[in-house]
Amino acid sequence: MDERVIDRSGQWASVVGLGTWQLGADWGDVADQDAPAVLEAAAESGVTFFDTADVYGDGRSEQTVAAFLGGRPDLHVLVATKMGRRVDQVPENYVLDNFRAWNDRSRRNLGVDRIDLVQLHCPPASVYSTDAVYDALDTLVEEERVAAYGVSVETCAEALAAIARPNVASVQIILNPFRMKPLREVLPAARAAGVGVIARVPLASGLLSGKYTKDTVFAANDHRTFNRHGEAFDQGETFSGVDYGTGVEAAAEFAALAPEGCSPAQLALRWIIEQDGVTTVIPGARDPEQARANAAAAKLPPLEPETSAAIRDLYERRIAEQVEHRW
């Protein structure tokens, strides 16, 4: 699989990575024995970028990644984790002492002395413009606790604030055919600055797979049940912030645009890969078949201009009004 470089850190990531939120929590139950099979299928398909977080299953996801890679010393995988969501979301918690404590825990979970890439995990908006926060992150690099750092954001404004900082290596942001606003300013700014872009929620929490109907029922411990209106965390993380009924209808239109031999999910991933400035896209997977299918999107032919134009038209007709003013 093709890899792309994060210029500021010199690190490389496969164009399709693997998000491991599903392997930790909040997506219904994933059995412990199933998680290694997902990681193995992704790695065998050429995936060299795993994204996790200390809050996914309260460390379960990090530990699962560590156990898998510990048994596969032949693999060269860039592992990115995130920190900051295990405490009250107030700016005062984003200080060096806490960063060190969170980092210590993640390094233990991941079984490493130095983490490849650590990201602030969607902190309060003011954190992105606080000098002391970046000084503290620089200290983690100086102390060789992390090789590089980035941020995960909810809004385009937060992304632009982080990109302006000289040592931010990467920005993780929601980007998919139902969330196009980052194309206008964030991706051009990141390209110009040499900042990597990690595209998350690429399938709009599964909507873009075309598998769901208005009658679909998700498990009680699945965020697609308990966070539809932002009850637990930012609403944009669930179905990209799109009203579920609207999303299902738009997803049916989207599925009809998929070329022969390309599933709707692969169409969404292929569209993201082709956006200039994207480093990697990180779909999750609940089983090996999903992991392999996601990775296969990297080898599909480029989309026809007519398909890309139709995707843009669908977004502008059905989705933009719901999401652009918020994120």
Order of alpha helices (4+ residues) and beta strands (2+ residues): beta-beta-beta-alpha-beta-alpha-beta-alpha-beta-alpha-beta-alpha-beta-alpha-beta-alpha-alpha-alpha-beta-alpha-alpha-alpha
